[in-house]
Amino acid sequence: MLPEHQLNALHELTRYLAAKPVMPSALANSKNKAFMRETLSNMESTDTSFGEATATMPHLNRPDAKDYLRSIDNDLIEQVKITRECAESWFQNGEHPAPYYPWRITVILRKIKAFDLERDFLAAYCKHFYNTLGSRDAKIAERAVKIRAYNL
């Protein structure tokens, strides 16, 4: 099973997502438009990149980002941390989370046969992000339905 600190981090993320009310898409769109205007303005005034101006995914602004991402691929704590940061940006800025990180959480949990934890996490995650913006989102949704974490 998982070490206690990993289990606690996963439970904390799951509780966070489960407790948050679903944000209506109109509000998310409004927040995202304002966020993008502010980001573009910051980029223009400070001559920074998009990633630096948003400051929402700092792990991608590292000079060694590609190597870093490879190194954390099976690190549950890091995947949980990044998923939390992405979820917080969703609620604050209407910025849809990158689905790679929650997908890695499900893969890690499936590998260790922690099916109850996977189901609980996917139920909380899909409460907010059940859609098919891309193929990875679709895979998350399919998995959630398959394990009965989410009903259509």
C-alpha positions in Angstrom: 0.0 0.0 0.0 1.0 3.7 0.0 3.2 5.3 2.6 1.2 7.5 4.9 2.5 10.8 3.6 1.4 9.8 0.0 -1.9 8.6 1.2 -2.5 11.8 3.2 -1.6 14.0 0.1 -4.0 12.0 -2.1 -6.8 12.2 0.5 -6.2 15.9 0.9 -6.5 16.5 -2.8 -9.6 14.3 -3.1 -11.3 16.1 -0.1 -10.4 19.5 -1.7 -12.0 18.6 -5.0 -15.0 16.9 -3.4 -15.7 19.9 -1.2 -15.6 22.5 -3.9 -18.8 23.4 -5.6 -18.9 22.9 -9.4 -18.1 26.1 -11.2 -20.6 27.0 -13.9 -19.0 27.1 -17.4 -20.1 30.8 -17.9 -18.3 31.8 -14.7 -15.2 29.7 -15.8 -15.2 31.4 -19.2 -15.5 34.8 -17.6 -12.7 34.1 -15.2 -10.5 32.8 -17.9 -11.1 35.8 -20.2 -10.1 38.1 -17.4 -7.1 35.9 -16.6 -5.9 35.8 -20.2 -6.3 39.6 -20.5 -4.2 40.1 -17.4 -1.6 37.5 -18.6 -1.2 39.1 -22.0 -0.9 42.5 -20.4 1.8 41.2 -18.0 3.7 39.6 -20.9 3.6 42.9 -22.8 4.7 45.1 -19.9 7.4 42.7 -18.5 8.6 41.0 -21.7 8.1 37.6 -20.2 6.9 34.3 -21.6 3.3 33.1 -21.3 4.3 30.5 -18.7 6.2 33.1 -16.6 3.4 35.6 -16.9 0.7 33.1 -15.8 2.8 31.7 -13.0 0.3 28.8 -12.7 2.5 25.9 -13.7 6.0 26.7 -12.4 7.3 23.1 -13.0 7.0 23.9 -16.8 9.1 27.1 -16.5 12.2 25.2 -15.3 15.2 25.0 -17.6 15.1 21.3 -17.1 11.3 20.9 -17.5 11.5 17.9 -19.8 13.9 16.0 -17.6 12.0 17.0 -14.5 8.7 15.7 -15.9 10.3 12.4 -16.9 11.7 12.1 -13.4 8.4 12.5 -11.6 6.3 10.4 -13.9 5.7 7.8 -11.2 6.0 10.1 -8.2 2.5 10.3 -6.7 3.3 13.2 -4.4 4.5 15.4 -7.3 1.5 14.4 -9.5 -0.9 15.2 -6.6 0.9 18.5 -6.0 0.7 19.5 -9.6 -2.9 18.4 -9.9 -3.8 20.5 -6.9 -2.1 23.6 -8.4 -4.0 23.0 -11.6 -7.3 22.7 -9.8 -6.6 25.8 -7.8 -5.9 27.7 -11.1 -9.3 26.4 -12.4 -11.2 27.7 -9.5 -9.3 31.0 -9.5 -8.7 31.6 -13.2 -11.0 29.3 -15.1 -7.9 27.7 -16.6 -8.7 24.1 -17.4 -6.3 21.7 -15.8 -3.8 19.8 -17.9 -5.2 16.2 -17.8 -1.8 14.5 -17.8 -1.2 14.8 -14.1 -4.5 13.4 -12.8 -4.1 10.7 -15.4 -0.8 9.8 -13.9 -2.4 9.6 -10.5 -4.9 7.1 -11.8 -2.1 5.0 -13.5 0.0 5.0 -10.3 -3.0 3.9 -8.2 -4.0 1.3 -10.7 -0.5 -0.2 -10.7 -0.5 -0.7 -7.0 -4.1 -2.0 -7.1 -5.5 0.9 -5.0 -8.8 0.8 -6.7 -10.8 2.4 -3.9 -8.4 5.3 -3.8 -8.6 5.6 -7.6 -12.4 5.5 -7.6 -12.6 8.2 -4.9 -10.1 10.4 -6.6 -11.8 10.1 -10.0 -15.2 10.8 -8.5 -14.0 14.0 -7.0 -12.0 15.0 -10.1 -14.8 14.2 -12.6 -17.2 16.2 -10.5 -15.5 19.3 -11.9 -13.6 18.1 -15.0 -15.7 15.5 -16.7 -15.5 16.5 -20.3 -13.7 15.6 -23.5 -11.5 18.6 -24.3 -8.9 16.2 -25.6 -8.0 12.5 -25.8 -6.5 12.4 -22.3 -9.6 14.0 -20.8 -11.7 11.4 -22.7 -9.5 8.6 -21.2 -10.0 9.9 -17.7 -13.8 10.1 -18.3 -13.8 6.5 -19.7 -11.9 5.2 -16.8 -14.2 7.0 -14.3 -17.3 5.5 -15.9 -15.7 2.1 -16.2 -14.9 1.9 -12.5 -18.2 3.5 -11.6 -16.6 6.6 -10.1 -18.8 8.8 -12.3 -22.2 8.3 -13.9 -23.3 9.9 -17.1 
